[in-house]
């Protein structure tokens, strides 16, 4: 009777492993199978199912005053050492083998849960309808003149917003309030924008400041959305003028906008709708950088004309940011960019990091659709 029982146990273990592998890859297979179902993803999944799925996670992590993602990063090396120790002990002493077996099964279960959580909270959102379609924006080929006109308008708006902001003794923009006050202010911009753009109505997550931000800057990453528990993590050591736009970008991910170029555009809508000058300026300034980069690549003369319109105050902010990031240039930043590029391509963004440049197409379409001349909202300091 012993041999059949042992054989059955071995067969059961084999089936469990196959089942585990199957459950691990199913969400990624589903993502590929649903590529052609963008309308269903948009109308059913993103707008009806996704908000329900993320609500408990967003609520629970929002109760924590610290970044759960950062805590995991700090504990990860310790957990890894513990796993290695248990593995070595299990190989030397049969007493520790059940401990290793239980740990291994727990890790496998957590990996399966993580794969499903990633896809349900973020991965499937890459398949939704393009923002140009859902917002009915006329994205099309544009002339350099149209791009230059957008540049003129963005410079004007950035200049107006910058005049309402504060600066330090070097004349560089600085955030008016503390981080504890500034980060939650982003939600007000989303609330205002949602009155005009209902797709922004989903409650965004609470943005979290990362305590190890000075070290994080070596990766040259300004923000990170953790889809496993719907958390927007912000590198708060970055230059002040970039910070509010980064917050809005990461919050766009938490309400279902996965593509980077589209998250940037959604962040622009929320930021420019904000009653706070810091958020308006940061959003217009980021848009200006995108426009200037596009003009530099297409028409040097138009680029020069726009740069001459940019006031010294904004140039001081840009120069300060360039100096900040230059000190972190190196192999860590290069590797980080390569990893991010591979991640984007793996999630059906074939342009990789270059997809950020397509935000200009959305800005141009939005600029045309809104007749280009819009008054700023009532400003609060």
VMD Tcl script that draws the C-alpha trace (Angstrom):
set ca {
  {0.00 0.00 0.00}
  {2.97 2.33 0.55}
  {4.10 2.59 -3.05}
  {0.71 3.59 -4.52}
  {0.24 6.21 -1.81}
  {3.67 7.68 -2.46}
  {3.02 7.64 -6.18}
  {-0.27 9.45 -5.68}
  {1.45 12.04 -3.47}
  {4.09 12.63 -6.12}
  {1.40 12.98 -8.76}
  {-0.54 15.39 -6.56}
  {2.54 17.57 -6.03}
  {3.15 17.60 -9.78}
  {-0.42 18.69 -10.49}
  {-0.21 21.40 -7.83}
  {2.90 22.81 -9.47}
  {1.27 22.76 -12.88}
  {-1.81 24.45 -11.45}
  {0.37 27.09 -9.81}
  {2.20 27.79 -13.07}
  {-1.12 27.97 -14.90}
  {-2.59 30.47 -12.42}
  {0.57 32.56 -12.64}
  {0.51 33.04 -16.41}
  {-3.28 33.21 -16.97}
  {-3.62 36.99 -16.37}
  {-0.85 37.74 -18.88}
  {-2.40 35.42 -21.44}
  {-5.76 37.12 -20.91}
  {-4.16 40.51 -21.49}
  {-2.95 39.36 -24.90}
  {-6.30 37.80 -25.77}
  {-8.15 41.01 -24.93}
  {-6.01 43.31 -27.06}
  {-8.73 43.56 -29.71}
  {-11.49 44.19 -27.13}
  {-10.64 47.78 -26.22}
  {-14.28 48.87 -26.33}
  {-15.31 46.17 -23.81}
  {-12.29 46.96 -21.63}
  {-13.22 50.65 -21.65}
  {-16.98 50.41 -21.16}
  {-17.20 47.40 -18.87}
  {-13.91 46.73 -17.16}
  {-12.38 50.19 -16.66}
  {-15.58 52.10 -15.98}
  {-17.54 49.51 -14.00}
  {-15.33 46.74 -12.61}
  {-12.00 48.50 -12.01}
  {-13.36 51.14 -9.56}
  {-14.90 48.40 -7.42}
  {-11.71 46.31 -7.40}
  {-9.37 49.13 -6.38}
  {-11.65 50.80 -3.83}
  {-10.75 48.60 -0.81}
  {-7.03 48.73 -1.57}
  {-7.04 52.48 -2.16}
  {-8.99 52.99 1.07}
  {-6.76 50.78 3.21}
  {-3.44 52.13 1.92}
  {-4.83 55.65 2.17}
  {-5.13 55.16 5.92}
  {-1.38 54.65 6.19}
  {0.68 57.86 6.51}
  {3.73 56.16 4.99}
  {4.53 54.43 1.72}
  {3.81 50.71 1.94}
  {5.87 50.24 -1.21}
  {8.90 51.85 0.39}
  {8.51 49.68 3.48}
  {8.53 46.59 1.27}
  {11.70 47.78 -0.47}
  {13.40 48.29 2.89}
  {12.32 44.89 4.21}
  {13.05 43.00 0.98}
  {16.79 42.42 1.64}
  {16.01 41.17 5.15}
  {13.34 38.80 3.84}
  {15.70 37.57 1.14}
  {18.39 36.76 3.70}
  {15.84 34.90 5.84}
  {14.72 32.85 2.84}
  {18.32 31.91 1.98}
  {19.03 30.93 5.58}
  {15.94 28.71 5.77}
  {16.88 27.08 2.45}
  {20.42 26.33 3.62}
  {19.17 24.93 6.93}
  {16.61 22.75 5.14}
  {19.36 21.23 3.02}
  {21.51 20.44 6.07}
  {18.85 19.38 8.55}
  {15.69 17.46 7.82}
  {13.97 19.25 10.74}
  {13.88 22.50 8.73}
  {12.49 20.96 5.55}
  {8.81 21.47 6.50}
  {9.62 25.11 7.23}
  {11.17 25.53 3.79}
  {8.27 23.73 2.13}
  {5.75 26.03 3.82}
  {7.79 29.13 2.97}
  {8.16 28.05 -0.65}
  {4.43 27.47 -1.01}
  {3.67 30.83 0.60}
  {6.00 32.61 -1.80}
  {4.44 30.83 -4.76}
  {0.96 31.85 -3.59}
  {2.07 35.47 -3.12}
  {3.57 35.50 -6.61}
  {0.30 34.27 -8.12}
  {-1.68 36.86 -6.15}
  {0.73 39.60 -7.27}
  {0.39 38.65 -10.94}
  {-3.40 38.87 -10.75}
  {-3.34 42.07 -8.69}
  {-1.01 43.75 -11.17}
  {-3.18 42.84 -14.13}
  {-6.49 43.69 -12.47}
  {-5.25 47.01 -11.02}
  {-3.16 48.17 -13.97}
  {-2.29 45.70 -16.72}
  {-5.74 45.47 -18.31}
  {-5.95 49.28 -18.35}
  {-3.28 49.37 -21.04}
  {-5.94 47.90 -23.35}
  {-8.58 50.61 -22.83}
  {-9.62 52.94 -25.63}
  {-7.11 55.68 -26.43}
  {-7.77 58.91 -24.55}
  {-8.11 60.68 -27.89}
  {-11.11 58.46 -28.61}
  {-12.76 58.47 -25.18}
  {-12.31 62.25 -24.83}
  {-13.26 62.85 -28.47}
  {-10.06 64.74 -29.26}
  {-9.14 65.32 -32.93}
  {-5.63 63.82 -32.90}
  {-4.15 64.16 -36.39}
  {-1.08 65.31 -38.26}
  {-0.22 68.89 -37.30}
  {1.90 71.59 -38.89}
  {4.86 73.22 -37.18}
  {2.84 76.43 -37.08}
  {0.16 74.72 -35.00}
  {2.82 73.37 -32.66}
  {4.40 76.81 -32.37}
  {1.02 78.39 -31.61}
  {0.54 75.85 -28.84}
  {3.99 76.78 -27.54}
  {3.09 80.47 -27.44}
  {-0.08 79.72 -25.50}
  {1.66 77.39 -23.03}
  {4.37 79.98 -22.36}
  {1.69 82.58 -21.63}
  {-0.16 80.29 -19.23}
  {3.02 79.15 -17.50}
  {4.16 82.76 -17.11}
  {0.84 83.81 -15.58}
  {0.84 80.87 -13.15}
  {4.51 81.41 -12.26}
  {3.80 85.01 -11.23}
  {1.43 83.73 -8.54}
  {4.03 81.36 -7.08}
  {6.83 81.80 -4.56}
  {10.57 81.48 -5.12}
  {13.69 81.12 -3.00}
  {16.58 83.53 -2.58}
  {18.09 82.30 -5.86}
  {14.89 83.15 -7.69}
  {13.96 79.47 -8.19}
  {10.38 78.28 -7.78}
  {9.60 76.73 -4.43}
  {6.41 75.07 -3.26}
  {4.36 77.39 -1.09}
  {3.32 74.88 1.58}
  {4.71 71.81 3.29}
  {4.55 68.44 1.56}
  {1.84 67.33 4.00}
  {-0.34 70.14 2.66}
  {0.79 70.17 -0.97}
  {0.42 66.49 -1.90}
  {-3.30 66.18 -0.99}
  {-4.04 69.41 -2.89}
  {-3.69 67.41 -6.10}
  {-7.03 65.76 -5.41}
  {-8.80 69.12 -5.63}
  {-7.57 69.60 -9.18}
  {-9.01 66.22 -10.12}
  {-12.30 67.13 -8.47}
  {-12.56 70.38 -10.44}
  {-11.54 68.73 -13.73}
  {-14.05 65.90 -13.23}
  {-16.92 68.39 -13.54}
  {-15.91 68.84 -17.18}
  {-14.28 65.47 -17.83}
  {-16.38 62.75 -16.11}
  {-13.73 60.09 -16.74}
  {-11.62 61.83 -14.10}
  {-14.34 61.38 -11.50}
  {-12.91 58.19 -10.00}
  {-11.48 58.92 -6.57}
  {-7.69 59.05 -6.82}
  {-5.43 57.48 -4.22}
  {-3.63 59.40 -1.50}
  {-0.18 60.42 -2.83}
  {2.67 59.21 -0.61}
  {6.02 60.88 -0.03}
  {8.96 58.48 -0.14}
  {11.36 59.03 2.78}
  {14.34 57.68 0.82}
  {13.71 60.08 -2.06}
  {17.32 61.41 -2.13}
  {18.52 57.86 -2.83}
  {15.66 57.24 -5.26}
  {16.87 60.16 -7.39}
  {19.82 58.02 -8.47}
  {17.31 56.11 -10.61}
  {16.05 59.46 -12.00}
  {12.49 58.27 -11.40}
  {10.16 60.98 -10.14}
  {7.15 58.86 -9.24}
  {6.00 55.25 -9.08}
  {2.54 53.71 -9.13}
  {2.38 50.45 -7.19}
  {-0.61 48.60 -8.71}
  {-0.55 45.71 -6.23}
  {-2.13 47.93 -3.56}
  {-3.00 51.04 -5.62}
  {-0.42 53.40 -4.16}
  {1.02 56.57 -5.75}
  {4.62 57.04 -4.57}
  {6.34 60.37 -5.08}
  {10.03 61.23 -5.11}
  {9.76 64.40 -3.04}
  {13.44 65.27 -3.31}
  {13.04 66.26 -6.97}
  {13.03 69.94 -7.97}
  {9.94 71.70 -6.70}
  {8.64 72.83 -10.07}
  {8.37 69.21 -11.25}
  {6.73 67.84 -8.11}
  {3.03 68.79 -8.55}
  {2.97 67.53 -12.16}
  {4.51 64.25 -10.99}
  {1.83 63.84 -8.32}
  {-0.94 64.35 -10.88}
  {0.70 61.90 -13.27}
  {0.86 59.12 -10.69}
  {-2.70 59.79 -9.54}
  {-3.85 59.34 -13.14}
  {-2.60 55.76 -12.93}
  {-4.67 55.14 -9.80}
  {-7.92 56.02 -11.61}
  {-7.23 53.71 -14.54}
  {-5.02 55.56 -17.06}
  {-2.11 53.19 -17.57}
  {-0.34 54.54 -20.67}
  {2.38 57.00 -19.78}
  {1.63 59.64 -22.41}
  {-2.06 59.58 -21.49}
  {-1.36 59.71 -17.75}
  {0.72 62.81 -18.44}
  {-2.16 64.40 -20.34}
  {-4.70 63.49 -17.63}
  {-2.35 65.00 -15.08}
  {-2.21 68.14 -17.22}
  {-6.01 68.44 -17.21}
  {-6.13 68.04 -13.44}
  {-3.19 70.33 -12.79}
  {-4.38 73.18 -15.00}
  {-7.82 72.91 -13.39}
  {-6.37 73.22 -9.91}
  {-7.24 76.23 -7.76}
  {-3.61 76.26 -6.60}
  {-0.97 78.19 -8.56}
  {1.77 75.66 -7.75}
  {-0.13 72.90 -9.53}
  {-1.11 75.07 -12.48}
  {2.43 76.27 -13.01}
  {3.99 72.82 -12.71}
  {1.53 71.41 -15.25}
  {2.05 74.19 -17.78}
  {5.83 74.06 -17.28}
  {5.91 70.32 -17.92}
  {3.78 70.81 -21.06}
  {6.21 73.51 -22.18}
  {9.13 71.09 -21.92}
  {7.26 68.58 -24.09}
  {6.45 71.23 -26.69}
  {10.01 72.60 -26.74}
  {11.43 69.10 -27.20}
  {9.08 68.52 -30.14}
  {9.97 71.86 -31.74}
  {13.68 71.22 -31.30}
  {13.31 67.96 -33.20}
  {11.24 69.45 -36.03}
  {12.01 73.14 -36.56}
  {14.97 74.93 -34.99}
  {13.74 78.38 -36.03}
  {10.34 77.87 -34.37}
  {12.11 76.45 -31.34}
  {14.25 79.57 -31.03}
  {11.22 81.84 -31.34}
  {9.46 80.08 -28.49}
  {12.53 79.99 -26.24}
  {12.83 83.76 -26.62}
  {9.34 84.11 -25.17}
  {10.15 82.08 -22.06}
  {10.79 84.47 -19.13}
  {13.97 84.26 -17.03}
  {12.05 82.92 -14.01}
  {11.04 79.76 -15.86}
  {14.55 79.31 -17.28}
  {15.90 79.49 -13.72}
  {13.57 76.66 -12.72}
  {14.60 74.55 -15.70}
  {18.32 75.18 -15.13}
  {18.00 74.30 -11.46}
  {16.25 71.02 -12.36}
  {18.93 70.18 -14.93}
  {21.66 70.78 -12.34}
  {19.82 68.58 -9.85}
  {19.46 65.60 -12.16}
  {22.98 65.92 -13.56}
  {24.46 64.98 -10.20}
  {22.67 61.63 -10.36}
  {23.72 60.68 -13.89}
  {25.43 57.31 -14.00}
  {24.96 53.55 -14.41}
  {22.07 53.37 -11.94}
  {20.07 55.92 -13.91}
  {20.91 54.17 -17.19}
  {19.85 50.78 -15.86}
  {16.65 52.27 -14.44}
  {15.74 53.70 -17.85}
  {16.42 50.37 -19.55}
  {14.23 48.51 -17.03}
  {11.42 51.04 -17.45}
  {11.72 50.77 -21.23}
  {11.46 46.97 -21.09}
  {8.47 47.17 -18.73}
  {6.55 49.52 -21.04}
  {7.20 47.34 -24.09}
  {6.10 44.25 -22.16}
  {2.78 46.00 -21.48}
  {1.99 46.72 -25.11}
  {3.61 50.16 -25.39}
  {6.02 49.37 -28.25}
  {7.56 52.84 -28.25}
  {8.85 52.27 -24.72}
  {9.96 55.45 -22.98}
  {9.52 57.37 -26.22}
  {5.75 57.10 -25.78}
  {6.00 60.08 -23.45}
  {6.48 62.30 -26.51}
  {3.02 61.49 -27.86}
  {1.53 63.65 -25.11}
  {2.09 66.59 -27.46}
  {-0.43 65.17 -29.93}
  {-3.05 65.12 -27.18}
  {-2.15 68.66 -26.13}
  {-2.50 69.89 -29.70}
  {-5.89 68.21 -30.09}
  {-7.12 69.52 -26.75}
  {-5.84 73.02 -27.62}
  {-7.78 73.00 -30.90}
  {-10.92 71.48 -29.39}
  {-11.02 74.16 -26.68}
  {-10.57 77.03 -29.09}
  {-7.16 77.82 -27.58}
  {-8.22 80.75 -25.43}
  {-9.44 79.68 -22.02}
  {-9.51 81.79 -18.90}
  {-7.77 80.41 -15.82}
  {-9.92 79.20 -12.92}
  {-10.34 81.39 -9.89}
  {-6.92 81.27 -8.26}
  {-6.10 80.42 -4.68}
  {-2.59 81.09 -3.38}
}
mol new
graphics top color blue
foreach p $ca { graphics top sphere $p radius 0.5 }
foreach p [lrange $ca 0 end-1] q [lrange $ca 1 end] { graphics top cylinder $p $q radius 0.2 }
display resetview
